[in-house]
């Protein structure tokens, strides 16, 4: 309730995630451009440093090892899936509170009931905060279990593809290739996180979504559909791997980049929800990791689990390509 009241008072949310800026950017895009149609955007920004976050007059959220002076805290001493779930549920609770003036007072900045399906037991005029806090706690716990179940199901249903994809990445990198990742919005931050985790495991990886100057220049001059395919001209080499992250599997700029990557001799990997979308029917997507869900938040949480498993497998198989090259010599 506290953060909802802060937003109604026109305060911003300032997010600091040391060592994991992708998580901070994901939180920002959740609030500024929410995935649920009809919800009201809220001001959220990424802090440039810990000092900037601590000195901020805005509401502060730290995703890291120590809370410090932050108003809100998500521990980084847990899986990426749990971290993503934490800020997804935070957004849901804040948005529900904003849409129920009885929870935050008559100055609530948003009305309507666009998130009513998330917490249908709430009455917009409800003012019994203690009772509602307990109801929200129970409902949030149910969402945690739902997310954990979907992650387990996704890991099981994609087991064979994870082995194939991890092997492909390990061999490509062992032979001198690298991994390029891409995505839009929240999926751009997921792509950046995938590249970061791969690098932490010794695998060369870069996100094509990370450079805002390049992305906006290409979008302005060539159109959004060329953002990634144009970068392939500059950065990709035969033998590299291109991984595209999408909740829908229908992003046109990712599909265009997959076509170009396949033509250039790259291996391609699609990570999607909604049953796979267009990724699964496009021949230029060689490997598909699919989450069977229609909820954007639950999809991204399960995708985080798939990415963690993929990184572990790729790192473990990285030497396969090196051994092949050595034998060829």
Kinemage of the C-alpha trace (Angstrom):
@kinemage 1
@onewidth
@group {chain A} dominant
@subgroup {mainchain}
@vectorlist {calphas} color= white
{ca unk a 1} P 0.000 0.000 0.000
{ca unk a 2} L 2.897 2.310 0.801
{ca unk a 3} L 4.240 2.438 -2.767
{ca unk a 4} L 0.749 3.013 -4.179
{ca unk a 5} L 0.364 5.970 -1.844
{ca unk a 6} L 3.774 7.257 -2.932
{ca unk a 7} L 2.665 7.182 -6.559
{ca unk a 8} L -0.550 9.045 -5.757
{ca unk a 9} L 1.638 11.714 -4.122
{ca unk a 10} L 3.472 12.051 -7.470
{ca unk a 11} L 6.670 10.420 -6.225
{ca unk a 12} L 8.748 8.264 -8.540
{ca unk a 13} L 10.162 4.810 -7.944
{ca unk a 14} L 13.963 4.801 -8.208
{ca unk a 15} L 15.471 1.310 -8.726
{ca unk a 16} L 19.057 0.251 -8.060
{ca unk a 17} L 20.302 -3.265 -8.893
{ca unk a 18} L 24.089 -3.463 -8.467
{ca unk a 19} L 25.623 -5.921 -10.906
{ca unk a 20} L 22.256 -6.654 -12.516
{ca unk a 21} L 20.993 -3.503 -14.265
{ca unk a 22} L 18.711 -5.647 -16.418
{ca unk a 23} L 16.532 -6.325 -13.365
{ca unk a 24} L 16.300 -2.600 -12.604
{ca unk a 25} L 15.312 -1.805 -16.183
{ca unk a 26} L 12.691 -4.565 -16.091
{ca unk a 27} L 11.090 -2.989 -13.028
{ca unk a 28} L 11.094 0.421 -14.724
{ca unk a 29} L 9.381 -0.837 -17.871
{ca unk a 30} L 6.810 -2.726 -15.784
{ca unk a 31} L 5.609 0.523 -14.228
{ca unk a 32} L 6.085 2.926 -17.160
{ca unk a 33} L 4.636 0.618 -19.826
{ca unk a 34} L 2.519 -2.000 -18.012
{ca unk a 35} L 1.571 -5.174 -19.855
{ca unk a 36} L -2.076 -5.172 -18.756
{ca unk a 37} L -4.236 -3.105 -21.100
{ca unk a 38} L -5.965 -0.188 -19.419
{ca unk a 39} L -3.570 0.114 -16.494
{ca unk a 40} L -2.133 3.497 -15.605
{ca unk a 41} L 1.607 4.155 -16.162
{ca unk a 42} L 3.659 5.178 -13.150
{ca unk a 43} L 7.010 6.971 -13.020
{ca unk a 44} L 9.882 4.556 -12.411
{ca unk a 45} L 13.529 5.104 -13.238
{ca unk a 46} L 16.877 3.328 -12.894
{ca unk a 47} L 19.443 4.833 -10.519
{ca unk a 48} L 22.881 5.440 -12.009
{ca unk a 49} L 24.645 4.628 -8.749
{ca unk a 50} L 24.007 3.509 -5.182
{ca unk a 51} L 24.650 7.046 -3.978
{ca unk a 52} L 22.058 8.398 -6.387
{ca unk a 53} L 19.512 5.866 -5.178
{ca unk a 54} L 20.162 6.606 -1.506
{ca unk a 55} L 20.054 10.368 -2.034
{ca unk a 56} L 16.828 10.224 -4.022
{ca unk a 57} L 13.754 11.930 -2.637
{ca unk a 58} L 11.720 9.355 -4.529
{ca unk a 59} L 10.633 5.933 -3.344
{ca unk a 60} L 13.597 3.563 -3.636
{ca unk a 61} L 13.868 -0.146 -4.435
{ca unk a 62} L 17.139 -2.049 -4.168
{ca unk a 63} L 17.612 -5.443 -5.805
{ca unk a 64} L 20.859 -6.696 -4.329
{ca unk a 65} L 22.665 -8.087 -1.320
{ca unk a 66} L 22.007 -5.271 1.134
{ca unk a 67} L 18.978 -3.107 1.684
{ca unk a 68} L 20.829 -0.087 2.987
{ca unk a 69} L 18.496 2.894 3.279
{ca unk a 70} L 16.107 1.741 0.551
{ca unk a 71} L 12.363 1.845 1.143
{ca unk a 72} L 11.853 -1.507 -0.587
{ca unk a 73} L 14.209 -4.451 -0.972
{ca unk a 74} L 14.391 -7.615 -3.083
{ca unk a 75} L 17.278 -9.889 -2.136
{ca unk a 76} L 19.532 -11.005 -4.966
{ca unk a 77} L 20.392 -14.100 -2.918
{ca unk a 78} L 17.777 -16.152 -4.766
{ca unk a 79} L 17.108 -17.401 -8.277
{ca unk a 80} L 16.435 -15.027 -11.151
{ca unk a 81} L 12.987 -16.606 -11.400
{ca unk a 82} L 12.237 -15.615 -7.796
{ca unk a 83} L 13.584 -12.093 -8.325
{ca unk a 84} L 11.446 -11.551 -11.430
{ca unk a 85} L 8.416 -12.977 -9.629
{ca unk a 86} L 8.982 -10.581 -6.720
{ca unk a 87} L 8.798 -7.431 -8.780
{ca unk a 88} L 5.963 -8.758 -10.919
{ca unk a 89} L 3.843 -9.330 -7.814
{ca unk a 90} L 4.916 -5.915 -6.501
{ca unk a 91} L 3.580 -4.285 -9.667
{ca unk a 92} L 0.332 -6.259 -9.457
{ca unk a 93} L -0.278 -5.274 -5.830
{ca unk a 94} L 0.503 -1.603 -6.484
{ca unk a 95} L -1.771 -1.472 -9.514
{ca unk a 96} L -4.612 -3.163 -7.649
{ca unk a 97} L -4.254 -0.646 -4.814
{ca unk a 98} L -4.278 2.269 -7.264
{ca unk a 99} L -7.488 0.974 -8.820
{ca unk a 100} L -9.201 0.646 -5.443
{ca unk a 101} L -9.314 4.138 -3.880
{ca unk a 102} L -10.537 2.650 -0.617
{ca unk a 103} L -7.026 1.288 -0.090
{ca unk a 104} L -5.036 4.455 -0.711
{ca unk a 105} L -7.483 7.280 -0.086
{ca unk a 106} L -9.565 9.432 -2.366
{ca unk a 107} L -6.509 10.800 -4.187
{ca unk a 108} L -5.891 7.521 -6.033
{ca unk a 109} L -4.377 8.284 -9.433
{ca unk a 110} L -6.058 5.467 -11.316
{ca unk a 111} L -9.586 4.178 -11.427
{ca unk a 112} L -11.351 1.370 -13.208
{ca unk a 113} L -10.796 -2.331 -12.758
{ca unk a 114} L -8.305 -3.396 -15.433
{ca unk a 115} L -6.515 -5.677 -12.956
{ca unk a 116} L -9.663 -7.021 -11.327
{ca unk a 117} L -8.928 -10.456 -12.788
{ca unk a 118} L -5.708 -10.580 -10.743
{ca unk a 119} L -7.385 -10.081 -7.366
{ca unk a 120} L -11.138 -10.464 -8.033
{ca unk a 121} L -12.120 -10.545 -4.357
{ca unk a 122} L -11.409 -6.825 -3.881
{ca unk a 123} L -14.160 -4.240 -3.642
{ca unk a 124} L -13.167 -0.838 -5.075
{ca unk a 125} L -14.710 0.893 -2.065
{ca unk a 126} L -13.090 -1.423 0.482
{ca unk a 127} L -11.372 0.351 3.385
{ca unk a 128} L -10.540 -2.493 5.774
{ca unk a 129} L -6.824 -2.413 5.082
{ca unk a 130} L -5.816 -5.107 7.573
{ca unk a 131} L -8.255 -7.606 6.092
{ca unk a 132} L -7.231 -6.719 2.568
{ca unk a 133} L -3.542 -7.040 3.353
{ca unk a 134} L -4.163 -10.587 4.532
{ca unk a 135} L -6.238 -11.411 1.442
{ca unk a 136} L -3.534 -9.988 -0.806
{ca unk a 137} L -0.870 -11.949 1.065
{ca unk a 138} L -2.750 -15.210 0.548
{ca unk a 139} L -3.388 -14.430 -3.120
{ca unk a 140} L 0.243 -13.456 -3.701
{ca unk a 141} L 1.284 -16.765 -2.148
{ca unk a 142} L -0.959 -18.577 -4.607
{ca unk a 143} L 0.735 -16.725 -7.465
{ca unk a 144} L 4.128 -17.827 -6.182
{ca unk a 145} L 2.989 -21.443 -6.255
{ca unk a 146} L 1.478 -20.977 -9.720
{ca unk a 147} L 4.749 -19.513 -10.975
{ca unk a 148} L 6.848 -22.275 -9.430
{ca unk a 149} L 4.591 -24.948 -10.930
{ca unk a 150} L 4.795 -23.383 -14.394
{ca unk a 151} L 8.585 -23.123 -14.165
{ca unk a 152} L 8.850 -26.820 -13.270
{ca unk a 153} L 6.457 -27.804 -16.055
{ca unk a 154} L 8.366 -25.676 -18.559
{ca unk a 155} L 11.708 -27.189 -17.601
{ca unk a 156} L 10.252 -30.673 -17.978
{ca unk a 157} L 8.461 -30.071 -21.286
{ca unk a 158} L 11.549 -28.393 -22.769
{ca unk a 159} L 14.062 -30.878 -21.402
{ca unk a 160} L 15.118 -32.305 -24.784
{ca unk a 161} L 15.299 -28.890 -26.439
{ca unk a 162} L 17.384 -27.528 -23.568
{ca unk a 163} L 19.902 -30.318 -24.151
{ca unk a 164} L 19.961 -29.675 -27.913
{ca unk a 165} L 20.219 -25.906 -27.519
{ca unk a 166} L 22.824 -26.025 -24.772
{ca unk a 167} L 24.896 -28.368 -26.923
{ca unk a 168} L 24.572 -26.071 -29.946
{ca unk a 169} L 25.708 -23.038 -27.935
{ca unk a 170} L 28.549 -24.924 -26.261
{ca unk a 171} L 29.867 -26.188 -29.574
{ca unk a 172} L 29.488 -22.822 -31.295
{ca unk a 173} L 31.380 -21.007 -28.557
{ca unk a 174} L 34.010 -23.730 -28.361
{ca unk a 175} L 34.609 -23.238 -32.083
{ca unk a 176} L 35.093 -19.492 -31.651
{ca unk a 177} L 31.535 -18.212 -31.958
{ca unk a 178} L 29.535 -16.097 -29.553
{ca unk a 179} L 25.938 -15.607 -28.478
{ca unk a 180} L 23.860 -12.571 -29.491
{ca unk a 181} L 20.553 -11.943 -27.714
{ca unk a 182} L 17.567 -9.739 -28.527
{ca unk a 183} L 14.115 -8.799 -27.266
{ca unk a 184} L 11.681 -5.899 -26.894
{ca unk a 185} L 10.592 -4.125 -23.705
{ca unk a 186} L 10.642 -6.446 -20.712
{ca unk a 187} L 11.967 -9.171 -23.000
{ca unk a 188} L 14.866 -6.850 -23.901
{ca unk a 189} L 15.869 -6.858 -20.241
{ca unk a 190} L 15.515 -10.648 -20.185
{ca unk a 191} L 17.788 -10.857 -23.239
{ca unk a 192} L 20.303 -8.600 -21.492
{ca unk a 193} L 20.165 -10.799 -18.385
{ca unk a 194} L 20.746 -13.923 -20.485
{ca unk a 195} L 23.834 -12.320 -22.035
{ca unk a 196} L 25.073 -11.229 -18.601
{ca unk a 197} L 24.688 -14.683 -17.067
{ca unk a 198} L 26.354 -16.346 -20.051
{ca unk a 199} L 29.326 -13.982 -19.730
{ca unk a 200} L 29.570 -14.785 -16.028
{ca unk a 201} L 30.017 -18.421 -17.059
{ca unk a 202} L 32.779 -17.643 -19.530
{ca unk a 203} L 30.635 -17.598 -22.672
{ca unk a 204} L 31.050 -14.560 -24.977
{ca unk a 205} L 27.621 -12.938 -25.267
{ca unk a 206} L 26.160 -9.542 -26.149
{ca unk a 207} L 22.639 -8.119 -26.123
{ca unk a 208} L 21.505 -6.339 -29.292
{ca unk a 209} L 18.885 -4.568 -27.168
{ca unk a 210} L 21.354 -2.962 -24.766
{ca unk a 211} L 22.580 0.111 -26.668
{ca unk a 212} L 19.736 2.628 -26.618
{ca unk a 213} L 21.557 4.978 -29.020
{ca unk a 214} L 21.922 2.273 -31.659
{ca unk a 215} L 18.382 0.949 -31.135
{ca unk a 216} L 16.714 4.357 -31.352
{ca unk a 217} L 18.833 5.437 -34.324
{ca unk a 218} L 17.823 2.338 -36.258
{ca unk a 219} L 14.175 2.644 -35.227
{ca unk a 220} L 14.094 6.278 -36.318
{ca unk a 221} L 15.968 5.872 -39.609
{ca unk a 222} L 15.029 2.370 -40.753
{ca unk a 223} L 11.981 1.412 -38.682
{ca unk a 224} L 11.545 -0.778 -35.624
{ca unk a 225} L 11.502 -3.958 -37.714
{ca unk a 226} L 15.170 -3.428 -38.667
{ca unk a 227} L 16.548 -2.832 -35.163
{ca unk a 228} L 18.072 -6.289 -34.832
{ca unk a 229} L 18.608 -7.424 -38.413
{ca unk a 230} L 20.688 -4.299 -39.130
{ca unk a 231} L 22.901 -4.994 -36.127
{ca unk a 232} L 23.552 -8.496 -37.421
{ca unk a 233} L 25.270 -6.903 -40.423
{ca unk a 234} L 27.707 -5.258 -38.017
{ca unk a 235} L 28.210 -7.850 -35.297
{ca unk a 236} L 27.292 -11.356 -36.466
{ca unk a 237} L 29.563 -13.960 -38.013
{ca unk a 238} L 28.788 -17.458 -39.344
{ca unk a 239} L 28.976 -19.848 -36.416
{ca unk a 240} L 27.471 -17.426 -33.894
{ca unk a 241} L 24.169 -18.093 -32.109
{ca unk a 242} L 21.218 -15.674 -32.056
{ca unk a 243} L 18.708 -15.982 -29.196
{ca unk a 244} L 15.411 -14.085 -29.329
{ca unk a 245} L 13.224 -13.574 -26.250
{ca unk a 246} L 9.505 -12.851 -26.593
{ca unk a 247} L 6.398 -13.538 -24.535
{ca unk a 248} L 4.225 -13.804 -27.663
{ca unk a 249} L 6.595 -15.288 -30.224
{ca unk a 250} L 5.174 -12.797 -32.707
{ca unk a 251} L 7.579 -9.826 -32.662
{ca unk a 252} L 8.194 -8.856 -36.274
{ca unk a 253} L 11.667 -7.464 -35.688
{ca unk a 254} L 12.760 -10.715 -34.047
{ca unk a 255} L 11.293 -12.801 -36.858
{ca unk a 256} L 13.107 -10.667 -39.448
{ca unk a 257} L 16.377 -11.045 -37.555
{ca unk a 258} L 15.940 -14.819 -37.336
{ca unk a 259} L 15.516 -15.001 -41.125
{ca unk a 260} L 18.657 -12.970 -41.687
{ca unk a 261} L 20.656 -14.862 -39.068
{ca unk a 262} L 19.801 -18.240 -40.556
{ca unk a 263} L 20.781 -16.995 -44.017
{ca unk a 264} L 24.124 -15.800 -42.595
{ca unk a 265} L 24.927 -19.196 -41.072
{ca unk a 266} L 24.002 -18.552 -37.439
{ca unk a 267} L 22.213 -21.038 -35.221
{ca unk a 268} L 18.993 -19.537 -33.860
{ca unk a 269} L 17.028 -20.007 -30.642
{ca unk a 270} L 13.544 -18.723 -29.844
{ca unk a 271} L 12.334 -18.383 -26.244
{ca unk a 272} L 8.609 -17.673 -26.217
{ca unk a 273} L 5.249 -18.063 -24.499
{ca unk a 274} L 1.675 -18.257 -25.781
{ca unk a 275} L 2.409 -21.734 -27.133
{ca unk a 276} L 5.326 -20.452 -29.201
{ca unk a 277} L 3.502 -18.081 -31.536
{ca unk a 278} L 5.116 -17.603 -34.937
{ca unk a 279} L 8.499 -18.770 -33.667
{ca unk a 280} L 7.483 -22.417 -33.813
{ca unk a 281} L 6.281 -22.229 -37.420
{ca unk a 282} L 9.245 -20.239 -38.765
{ca unk a 283} L 11.910 -22.434 -40.336
{ca unk a 284} L 14.637 -19.924 -39.507
{ca unk a 285} L 14.136 -20.570 -35.769
{ca unk a 286} L 16.153 -23.744 -35.267
{ca unk a 287} L 15.482 -24.360 -31.569
{ca unk a 288} L 12.331 -23.378 -29.665
{ca unk a 289} L 11.945 -23.142 -25.892
{ca unk a 290} L 8.235 -22.630 -25.247
{ca unk a 291} L 6.246 -21.718 -22.137
{ca unk a 292} L 2.621 -22.864 -22.263
{ca unk a 293} L 0.884 -19.908 -20.652
{ca unk a 294} L -1.106 -16.809 -21.616
{ca unk a 295} L 0.061 -14.688 -18.660
{ca unk a 296} L 2.919 -12.345 -19.586
{ca unk a 297} L 4.273 -12.264 -16.035
{ca unk a 298} L 4.139 -16.006 -15.491
{ca unk a 299} L 5.707 -16.547 -18.941
{ca unk a 300} L 8.672 -14.318 -18.116
{ca unk a 301} L 9.193 -16.052 -14.787
{ca unk a 302} L 9.235 -19.486 -16.425
{ca unk a 303} L 11.510 -18.143 -19.158
{ca unk a 304} L 13.949 -17.053 -16.448
{ca unk a 305} L 14.103 -20.667 -15.259
{ca unk a 306} L 14.663 -21.890 -18.824
{ca unk a 307} L 17.449 -19.353 -19.348
{ca unk a 308} L 19.198 -20.401 -16.142
{ca unk a 309} L 19.094 -24.038 -17.214
{ca unk a 310} L 20.274 -23.126 -20.707
{ca unk a 311} L 23.254 -21.191 -19.333
{ca unk a 312} L 24.241 -24.109 -17.100
{ca unk a 313} L 24.047 -26.597 -19.957
{ca unk a 314} L 25.886 -24.364 -22.417
{ca unk a 315} L 28.698 -23.705 -19.948
{ca unk a 316} L 29.003 -27.411 -19.207
{ca unk a 317} L 29.209 -28.286 -22.900
{ca unk a 318} L 31.400 -25.388 -23.974
{ca unk a 319} L 34.435 -27.638 -24.247
{ca unk a 320} L 32.809 -29.876 -26.859
{ca unk a 321} L 33.565 -27.465 -29.679
{ca unk a 322} L 37.073 -26.812 -28.396
{ca unk a 323} L 37.812 -30.542 -28.430
{ca unk a 324} L 36.448 -30.843 -31.965
{ca unk a 325} L 38.686 -27.994 -33.167
{ca unk a 326} L 41.703 -29.531 -31.400
{ca unk a 327} L 41.107 -32.935 -33.031
{ca unk a 328} L 40.810 -31.259 -36.427
{ca unk a 329} L 44.269 -29.791 -35.972
